[in-house]
Amino acid sequence: MMQLDENLCPHLADFGLAEYQKNLKGVSLENWRSSGKPTGGFHKKNMVGTLIYMAPEILRKEIHTEKSDVYSFGISINELLTGVVPYTDLRAEAQAHTVLEMNYTEQQLTASVVSGKLRPALAGLGSGASASILSLIQRCWDDNPQNRPSFTDILLELDPILESRKKSIGKDFSLDKYSISHGDQPADSAKNLTTYQEIINWSTQGEILSKAPPAVDSSLRIWLDCSNVGLAYRPILSWGSFATCGKRETMEDTHFLMPHMCNEKDIHAFGIFDGHRGAAAAEFSARALPGFLQSTGSASSPRNALVEAFVSTDAAFRNELDTHRKSRRVVQKDWHPGCTAIVALIVTNKLFVANAGDCKTILCRAGKAFPLSKDHVANYIEERERVLSAGGQVKWQIDTWRVGHAALQVTRSIGDDDLKPAVTAEPEITETVLSAEDEFLVMGSDGLWDVMSSADVISIIKDTVKEPGMCSKRLATEAAERGSKDNITVIVVFLRPVSTAERIY
């Protein structure tokens, strides 16, 4: 499993199901009895894993060695660089015969990996990876285990590469796949023709503008005082996320995980931002909104704080966008980026979900799905009427109702300054008192919900190893395989203790 730390630097980690190398020395052909089949996270005897990461020899049910893990390491590192789930990237010609294009079954994909030597599309030099890293990845997934490097060899190769990388970038070196890679660098006259979304790091801009004078401690204390602190029940949380661009050319979703907000163990926040007409609004909001949420000292309740945070983020983004337009004098017709947003805020035993747009959150309570948000799209008459009463235009175009000349389907969002005030950033908020019956929370962008029902999501999590990051990844992968045509982001938050070694039957 790949995890990102607070600086968004990647780390490889297991989730309680790995085996120490010293314990594998006694494995031989005589005592090796692999059973079961590779799946999206099922726990079976002598085989735990997901098909797309498993080495050819494991798929042939041969002995698992260190070199089998090296193969999985190579697949995982390549996925980190590309941001694409293996074998789901239709942009690469070499992948035209994979699960999405030809509806391969597990057996057919296994045969392609084992016999056809199929591998994911290799990251390009444009991903920021050096030629030496790309060469290492290819050696890691070599068909012959003997040709793969050992982990000792890998460390010897990676150390000088990382040291060189740190020196070239400086002390602030970090991997942030959601940041736009072009900094605010001086440009010559030819480069001035490029669009300004290519030269502004909106993620950094959002973080800077959200840093208001803190009244944080007092505001969070007010929130805690407003909740049912005296109640005996408190959820015990674990969380994870996964995001992929899916079939899209670019990734316009962004998300944040902010457990233990401001070191308050009873306050947690999670959010997803689904960009449209560019990724700028989503990148800005993912950094700005948590900051505004923490600095809403005047808010008397979490509900008010969420409204303030959404509205403040919207205003800050539109002001910043307008400033850059004027200062850079860059003109790009109809470029008014926006994003939908959904944020879950847990304060002791209360769950607040703020939604503006068509992302969605559900709660699994006693095995059943309960929706905690409502889509804000022009198809719904109440939203259509709200847009019209605010002076906006709604027309039937192609196959659905759409807002304004931009033909936007959603009726609430951050950004979209050409459609304000009809397309408002003010969220709708639900409030839920959590109890021992509540199992987990699932948040997703519309790329997930376009192809999955709430019941589908609950069923898949029930049949997956109980680790939230793995559950998030399996949901996103399944959505891609079902034909989702959008970016896919998933956050899973377990609300009570779970066992990662739980068997699934």
C-alpha positions as CSV (number, residue, x, y, z in Angstrom):
1,M,0.0,0.0,0.0
2,M,1.3,3.5,-0.8
3,Q,0.8,6.2,1.8
4,L,1.5,10.0,1.7
5,D,2.8,11.7,4.8
6,E,1.8,15.3,5.9
7,N,4.4,16.7,3.3
8,L,2.9,14.5,0.6
9,C,6.0,12.4,0.4
10,P,5.3,8.7,-0.6
11,H,5.9,5.7,1.7
12,L,5.3,2.1,1.1
13,A,3.6,0.3,3.9
14,D,1.7,-2.9,4.6
15,F,-1.6,-3.1,6.5
16,G,-1.0,-6.0,8.9
17,L,-1.0,-8.9,6.3
18,A,2.7,-9.0,5.3
19,E,5.2,-11.7,6.3
20,Y,8.7,-11.2,7.4
21,Q,11.4,-12.4,5.0
22,K,13.0,-14.7,7.6
23,N,9.7,-16.6,7.9
24,L,9.6,-17.3,4.2
25,K,12.9,-19.2,4.2
26,G,11.2,-22.5,5.1
27,V,8.9,-22.3,2.2
28,S,9.5,-24.9,-0.5
29,L,7.8,-26.6,-3.4
30,E,6.9,-29.5,-1.1
31,N,5.0,-27.4,1.5
32,W,3.7,-24.6,-0.7
33,R,0.0,-25.0,-1.3
34,S,-1.5,-21.8,-2.7
35,S,-5.3,-21.6,-2.7
36,G,-7.9,-19.2,-3.8
37,K,-7.5,-16.6,-6.5
38,P,-6.3,-13.0,-6.8
39,T,-9.0,-10.5,-6.1
40,G,-9.7,-6.9,-5.2
41,G,-8.5,-7.3,-1.7
42,F,-9.9,-10.6,-0.4
43,H,-7.9,-12.4,2.3
44,K,-7.3,-16.1,1.2
45,K,-5.0,-18.7,2.5
46,N,-1.4,-18.1,1.3
47,M,-2.6,-15.4,-1.2
48,V,-3.5,-11.8,-0.2
49,G,-3.4,-9.2,-2.8
50,T,-4.9,-7.6,-6.0
51,L,-4.4,-9.2,-9.4
52,I,-2.9,-6.1,-11.1
53,Y,0.0,-5.9,-8.6
54,M,0.8,-9.6,-8.4
55,A,3.9,-11.1,-10.0
56,P,3.5,-13.6,-12.9
57,E,5.0,-16.5,-10.7
58,I,2.3,-15.8,-8.1
59,L,-0.4,-15.9,-10.7
60,R,1.0,-19.3,-11.7
61,K,0.8,-20.3,-8.1
62,E,4.5,-20.7,-7.7
63,I,6.6,-19.9,-4.6
64,H,6.4,-16.3,-3.3
65,T,9.9,-14.8,-2.9
66,E,11.4,-11.4,-2.2
67,K,11.5,-10.9,-6.0
68,S,7.7,-11.2,-6.1
69,D,7.5,-8.2,-3.8
70,V,10.0,-6.4,-6.0
71,Y,7.6,-6.8,-8.9
72,S,4.8,-5.3,-6.9
73,F,7.1,-2.5,-5.9
74,G,7.8,-1.6,-9.5
75,I,4.1,-1.6,-10.4
76,S,3.3,0.6,-7.4
77,I,6.0,3.2,-8.1
78,N,4.9,3.4,-11.7
79,E,1.4,4.0,-10.6
80,L,2.5,6.7,-8.2
81,L,4.3,8.5,-11.1
82,T,1.5,8.2,-13.6
83,G,-1.5,8.6,-11.2
84,V,-3.3,5.9,-13.1
85,V,-4.6,2.5,-11.9
86,P,-2.6,-0.2,-13.7
87,Y,-4.3,-1.4,-17.0
88,T,-7.0,1.2,-16.9
89,D,-5.3,4.0,-18.9
90,L,-6.9,4.1,-22.4
91,R,-4.7,7.0,-23.5
92,A,-1.8,4.6,-24.1
93,E,-2.1,2.6,-27.3
94,A,-0.3,-0.4,-25.7
95,Q,-3.2,-0.7,-23.3
96,A,-5.9,-1.1,-25.9
97,H,-6.4,-4.8,-25.0
98,T,-6.9,-4.4,-21.3
99,V,-9.8,-4.9,-18.9
100,L,-11.6,-1.6,-19.9
101,E,-11.3,-1.8,-23.7
102,M,-12.0,-5.4,-24.2
103,N,-13.8,-6.3,-21.0
104,Y,-11.1,-8.8,-20.0
105,T,-12.0,-11.2,-17.2
106,E,-9.6,-11.8,-14.3
107,Q,-8.5,-15.0,-16.1
108,Q,-7.8,-13.3,-19.4
109,L,-5.9,-10.5,-17.7
110,T,-3.9,-13.1,-15.7
111,A,-3.0,-14.8,-19.0
112,S,-1.9,-11.5,-20.6
113,V,0.4,-10.7,-17.6
114,V,1.8,-14.3,-17.4
115,S,2.0,-15.3,-21.0
116,G,1.7,-12.1,-23.0
117,K,4.1,-10.2,-20.6
118,L,1.6,-7.3,-20.4
119,R,2.6,-4.5,-18.1
120,P,1.1,-1.1,-17.3
121,A,2.0,1.9,-19.5
122,L,5.4,3.1,-18.3
123,A,5.6,6.7,-16.9
124,G,7.1,9.2,-19.2
125,L,10.0,11.6,-18.6
126,G,7.3,14.3,-18.4
127,S,6.2,12.8,-15.1
128,G,9.3,14.1,-13.4
129,A,10.9,10.7,-13.2
130,S,14.5,10.3,-14.3
131,A,15.6,7.8,-16.9
132,S,17.3,5.8,-14.1
133,I,14.1,5.5,-12.1
134,L,12.2,4.3,-15.2
135,S,14.9,1.8,-16.0
136,L,14.6,0.5,-12.4
137,I,10.8,0.1,-12.7
138,Q,11.2,-2.0,-15.8
139,R,13.8,-4.2,-14.2
140,C,11.5,-4.6,-11.1
141,W,8.7,-6.0,-13.3
142,D,10.9,-8.2,-15.5
143,D,9.2,-11.6,-16.3
144,N,12.1,-13.5,-14.9
145,P,12.5,-13.1,-11.1
146,Q,16.2,-13.7,-11.3
147,N,16.6,-10.6,-13.5
148,R,14.9,-8.4,-10.9
149,P,17.0,-6.4,-8.4
150,S,16.8,-7.2,-4.7
151,F,15.5,-4.6,-2.3
152,T,19.1,-4.1,-1.1
153,D,20.0,-3.3,-4.7
154,I,17.0,-0.9,-5.0
155,L,18.0,1.0,-1.9
156,L,21.6,1.4,-3.2
157,E,20.2,2.8,-6.5
158,L,17.6,5.1,-4.9
159,D,19.8,6.8,-2.4
160,P,21.9,8.8,-4.8
161,I,18.9,9.5,-7.0
162,L,16.9,11.0,-4.1
163,E,19.9,12.9,-2.8
164,S,20.5,14.4,-6.2
165,R,16.8,15.3,-6.5
166,K,16.8,17.0,-3.2
167,K,19.8,19.1,-4.0
168,S,18.4,20.2,-7.4
169,I,15.0,21.3,-5.9
170,G,16.1,22.5,-2.5
171,K,15.0,22.0,1.1
172,D,11.3,22.3,0.2
173,F,11.4,19.2,-1.9
174,S,8.1,17.3,-1.8
175,L,6.0,15.2,-4.2
176,D,2.6,16.8,-4.7
177,K,0.9,15.3,-7.7
178,Y,-2.0,17.7,-7.4
179,S,0.2,20.9,-7.7
180,I,0.7,22.3,-11.2
181,S,4.3,21.7,-12.0
182,H,5.0,25.0,-13.7
183,G,6.1,27.6,-11.1
184,D,5.7,31.4,-11.4
185,Q,8.8,31.6,-13.5
186,P,9.8,34.5,-15.8
187,A,8.6,33.8,-19.3
188,D,9.8,35.1,-22.7
189,S,7.4,36.6,-25.2
190,A,6.7,33.2,-26.8
191,K,5.8,31.7,-23.5
192,N,3.5,34.6,-22.7
193,L,1.0,33.0,-25.1
194,T,0.5,30.1,-22.8
195,T,-2.6,30.1,-20.6
196,Y,-2.3,31.3,-17.0
197,Q,-3.4,28.0,-15.5
198,E,-0.1,26.6,-16.6
199,I,2.0,29.1,-14.7
200,I,0.2,29.5,-11.5
201,N,0.4,27.0,-8.7
202,W,-3.1,27.2,-7.5
203,S,-2.5,24.8,-4.7
204,T,0.1,27.1,-3.2
205,Q,-2.0,30.2,-3.8
206,G,-4.9,28.6,-1.9
207,E,-2.7,27.7,1.1
208,I,-1.3,31.2,1.3
209,L,-4.6,33.0,1.1
210,S,-6.3,30.8,3.7
211,K,-3.8,31.7,6.5
212,A,-5.9,34.3,8.3
213,P,-5.0,35.5,11.8
214,P,-5.8,32.4,14.0
215,A,-8.7,32.4,16.4
216,V,-8.5,28.6,16.1
217,D,-8.3,27.4,19.7
218,S,-11.3,29.4,20.9
219,S,-13.5,28.5,17.9
220,L,-12.7,24.8,18.1
221,R,-13.5,24.9,21.8
222,I,-16.8,26.4,21.1
223,W,-17.6,23.6,18.6
224,L,-16.7,21.0,21.2
225,D,-18.9,22.7,23.8
226,C,-21.8,22.7,21.4
227,S,-21.6,19.0,20.8
228,N,-22.9,16.2,23.1
229,V,-19.6,15.9,24.9
230,G,-21.3,14.2,27.9
231,L,-22.5,11.3,25.9
232,A,-20.6,8.0,26.4
233,Y,-20.3,7.1,22.7
234,R,-17.4,8.3,20.6
235,P,-16.5,6.9,17.2
236,I,-13.0,5.4,16.8
237,L,-11.8,6.5,13.4
238,S,-9.5,5.1,10.7
239,W,-9.3,6.7,7.2
240,G,-7.9,6.3,3.7
241,S,-8.3,7.6,0.2
242,F,-7.5,6.9,-3.4
243,A,-7.8,9.0,-6.6
244,T,-7.3,8.3,-10.3
245,C,-7.9,10.3,-13.5
246,G,-9.6,7.3,-15.0
247,K,-10.4,7.8,-18.7
248,R,-9.9,11.5,-18.6
249,E,-6.7,13.1,-20.1
250,T,-6.1,15.1,-16.9
251,M,-6.8,14.9,-13.2
252,E,-9.2,17.6,-12.0
253,D,-10.2,16.1,-8.6
254,T,-8.4,17.0,-5.4
255,H,-9.0,16.0,-1.8
256,F,-7.7,16.5,1.7
257,L,-7.6,14.4,4.9
258,M,-7.4,16.4,8.1
259,P,-7.8,14.1,11.1
260,H,-7.3,15.5,14.6
261,M,-7.8,19.0,13.3
262,C,-5.4,21.5,15.0
263,N,-4.4,18.7,17.4
264,E,-8.0,18.3,18.6
265,K,-8.4,14.6,18.8
266,D,-12.2,14.9,18.7
267,I,-12.4,17.0,15.5
268,H,-11.7,15.5,12.1
269,A,-12.3,16.9,8.5
270,F,-12.2,15.3,5.1
271,G,-13.1,16.8,1.7
272,I,-13.3,16.2,-2.0
273,F,-13.2,18.8,-4.8
274,D,-14.2,17.9,-8.3
275,G,-13.0,20.4,-10.8
276,H,-14.5,21.4,-14.1
277,R,-13.4,23.7,-16.9
278,G,-9.9,23.2,-15.5
279,A,-8.4,22.0,-12.2
280,A,-7.5,25.4,-10.7
281,A,-10.6,25.8,-8.4
282,A,-10.2,22.3,-7.0
283,E,-6.5,22.7,-6.4
284,F,-7.0,26.1,-4.7
285,S,-9.9,24.9,-2.6
286,A,-8.2,21.8,-1.3
287,R,-5.6,24.0,0.4
288,A,-7.7,27.1,1.1
289,L,-10.9,25.6,2.5
290,P,-9.3,23.6,5.4
291,G,-7.4,26.8,6.4
292,F,-10.6,28.9,6.3
293,L,-12.4,26.2,8.3
294,Q,-9.7,26.4,11.0
295,S,-9.7,30.1,11.2
296,T,-13.5,30.8,11.5
297,G,-13.2,32.2,15.0
298,S,-16.5,34.0,14.7
299,A,-18.4,30.8,13.9
300,S,-20.6,29.7,16.9
301,S,-21.1,26.2,15.5
302,P,-19.5,23.7,13.1
303,R,-22.5,24.3,10.8
304,N,-21.8,28.0,10.6
305,A,-18.0,27.4,10.2
306,L,-18.6,25.2,7.2
307,V,-20.8,27.8,5.5
308,E,-18.2,30.5,6.2
309,A,-15.4,28.3,4.9
310,F,-17.2,27.5,1.6
311,V,-18.2,31.1,0.9
312,S,-14.7,32.5,1.9
313,T,-13.0,30.0,-0.4
314,D,-15.2,30.9,-3.3
315,A,-14.6,34.6,-2.8
316,A,-10.9,34.2,-2.4
317,F,-10.5,32.1,-5.5
318,R,-12.5,34.4,-7.7
319,N,-10.7,37.5,-6.4
320,E,-7.3,35.8,-7.0
321,L,-8.4,34.6,-10.4
322,D,-9.4,38.2,-11.3
323,T,-6.2,39.6,-10.1
324,H,-4.1,37.3,-12.2
325,R,-6.2,38.1,-15.2
326,K,-5.6,41.8,-14.9
327,S,-1.9,41.6,-13.9
328,R,-0.9,39.1,-16.6
329,R,-3.2,40.5,-19.2
330,V,-3.8,37.0,-20.5
331,V,-7.0,36.4,-22.3
332,Q,-8.6,33.0,-22.7
333,K,-12.2,32.9,-23.8
334,D,-14.7,31.1,-21.6
335,W,-12.0,30.1,-19.1
336,H,-13.9,30.3,-15.8
337,P,-12.9,27.3,-13.7
338,G,-15.0,25.9,-10.9
339,C,-15.3,22.9,-8.7
340,T,-17.9,21.1,-6.7
341,A,-17.1,20.4,-3.1
342,I,-18.1,18.1,-0.3
343,V,-16.7,18.2,3.3
344,A,-17.3,15.9,6.2
345,L,-16.6,17.3,9.7
346,I,-16.8,15.0,12.7
347,V,-17.0,16.8,16.1
348,T,-17.0,14.2,19.0
349,N,-20.1,12.2,18.2
350,K,-21.7,14.5,15.5
351,L,-21.1,14.3,11.8
352,F,-21.7,17.4,9.6
353,V,-21.6,17.0,5.8
354,A,-21.5,20.2,3.7
355,N,-22.1,19.8,0.0
356,A,-22.1,22.1,-3.0
357,G,-22.5,20.2,-6.3
358,D,-22.7,16.5,-7.2
359,C,-20.1,14.8,-5.0
360,K,-21.8,12.4,-2.6
361,T,-21.4,11.0,0.9
362,I,-23.2,8.0,2.4
363,L,-23.2,6.5,5.9
364,C,-23.3,2.8,6.5
365,R,-25.5,2.2,9.5
366,A,-26.3,-1.3,10.6
367,G,-25.4,-2.6,7.2
368,K,-27.6,-0.2,5.2
369,A,-26.7,3.0,3.3
370,F,-28.0,6.4,4.3
371,P,-27.4,9.3,2.0
372,L,-25.9,12.4,3.7
373,S,-25.9,14.7,0.8
374,K,-28.1,15.7,-2.2
375,D,-27.0,16.4,-5.7
376,H,-27.2,20.0,-6.8
377,V,-27.9,19.6,-10.5
378,A,-30.3,21.5,-12.9
379,N,-32.3,18.3,-13.4
380,Y,-33.9,18.8,-10.0
381,I,-36.7,21.3,-10.1
382,E,-36.0,22.9,-6.7
383,E,-32.4,23.7,-7.8
384,R,-33.6,24.8,-11.2
385,E,-36.1,27.2,-9.6
386,R,-33.4,28.6,-7.2
387,V,-31.1,29.3,-10.2
388,L,-33.9,31.1,-12.1
389,S,-34.9,33.1,-9.0
390,A,-31.3,34.3,-8.7
391,G,-31.3,35.6,-12.2
392,G,-29.7,32.6,-13.9
393,Q,-30.7,30.9,-17.1
394,V,-31.5,27.2,-17.4
395,K,-32.0,25.5,-20.7
396,W,-32.5,21.9,-22.0
397,Q,-29.4,21.1,-23.9
398,I,-28.5,17.8,-25.5
399,D,-29.8,15.4,-22.9
400,T,-30.3,17.3,-19.7
401,W,-31.0,20.7,-18.1
402,R,-27.9,23.0,-18.0
403,V,-27.1,26.4,-16.5
404,G,-26.1,29.4,-18.5
405,H,-24.0,29.8,-21.6
406,A,-21.4,27.5,-20.1
407,A,-24.0,24.6,-20.1
408,L,-23.0,23.6,-16.6
409,Q,-24.9,20.7,-15.1
410,V,-24.3,21.5,-11.5
411,T,-26.1,24.4,-9.8
412,R,-23.7,25.0,-6.8
413,S,-19.9,25.3,-6.9
414,I,-16.8,27.1,-5.9
415,G,-15.6,29.4,-8.7
416,D,-17.5,29.6,-12.0
417,D,-17.5,33.4,-11.6
418,D,-19.3,33.9,-14.9
419,L,-22.4,32.1,-13.5
420,K,-22.6,33.9,-10.1
421,P,-24.7,34.5,-8.1
422,A,-27.1,31.9,-9.6
423,V,-24.5,29.1,-9.2
424,T,-23.9,29.7,-5.5
425,A,-21.1,28.3,-3.3
426,E,-23.3,28.1,-0.3
427,P,-23.5,24.4,0.8
428,E,-26.4,22.4,2.1
429,I,-25.5,20.8,5.4
430,T,-26.8,17.7,7.1
431,E,-26.1,16.9,10.8
432,T,-26.1,13.3,12.1
433,V,-25.5,12.0,15.7
434,L,-23.3,9.0,15.4
435,S,-24.0,5.8,17.3
436,A,-22.5,2.3,17.8
437,E,-24.6,1.2,14.7
438,D,-22.5,3.4,12.4
439,E,-19.9,1.4,10.5
440,F,-18.2,3.6,7.9
441,L,-18.5,6.8,5.8
442,V,-17.9,6.8,2.1
443,M,-17.2,10.1,0.2
444,G,-16.8,10.1,-3.6
445,S,-16.7,12.4,-6.6
446,D,-19.3,11.7,-9.3
447,G,-16.9,9.5,-11.2
448,L,-17.7,6.9,-8.5
449,W,-21.4,7.4,-8.2
450,D,-22.0,7.6,-12.0
451,V,-21.5,3.8,-12.2
452,M,-22.2,2.6,-8.6
453,S,-25.2,2.6,-6.4
454,S,-24.9,3.0,-2.6
455,A,-25.7,-0.7,-2.2
456,D,-22.9,-1.6,-4.6
457,V,-20.4,0.5,-2.5
458,I,-21.5,-1.1,0.8
459,S,-21.3,-4.6,-0.7
460,I,-17.8,-4.0,-2.1
461,I,-16.5,-2.7,1.2
462,K,-18.0,-5.6,3.0
463,D,-16.1,-8.0,0.7
464,T,-12.7,-6.2,1.0
465,V,-10.0,-6.4,3.6
466,K,-10.9,-3.8,6.3
467,E,-8.3,-1.2,5.6
468,P,-9.8,2.1,4.5
469,G,-7.0,2.9,1.9
470,M,-7.5,-0.4,0.3
471,C,-11.3,-0.1,0.3
472,S,-11.0,3.3,-1.4
473,K,-8.7,1.9,-4.0
474,R,-10.9,-1.1,-4.8
475,L,-13.9,1.2,-5.2
476,A,-12.1,3.5,-7.6
477,T,-10.7,0.6,-9.5
478,E,-14.1,-1.1,-9.8
479,A,-15.6,2.2,-11.0
480,A,-13.0,2.4,-13.7
481,E,-13.7,-1.1,-14.8
482,R,-17.4,-0.5,-14.9
483,G,-16.8,2.3,-17.4
484,S,-16.7,5.5,-15.4
485,K,-15.8,8.3,-17.8
486,D,-14.7,10.8,-15.2
487,N,-12.0,11.3,-12.6
488,I,-12.6,9.2,-9.6
489,T,-11.8,10.1,-6.0
490,V,-12.9,8.1,-2.9
491,I,-12.5,8.6,0.8
492,V,-13.4,5.8,3.3
493,V,-13.6,6.5,7.0
494,F,-14.3,3.6,9.4
495,L,-16.1,4.8,12.5
496,R,-15.3,1.9,14.8
497,P,-12.4,-0.5,15.2
498,V,-11.8,-3.0,12.4
499,S,-9.5,-5.9,11.8
500,T,-7.4,-5.8,8.7
501,A,-6.9,-9.5,8.9
502,E,-10.7,-10.2,8.8
503,R,-11.6,-13.1,6.6
504,I,-14.2,-12.5,4.0
505,Y,-16.8,-15.2,3.1
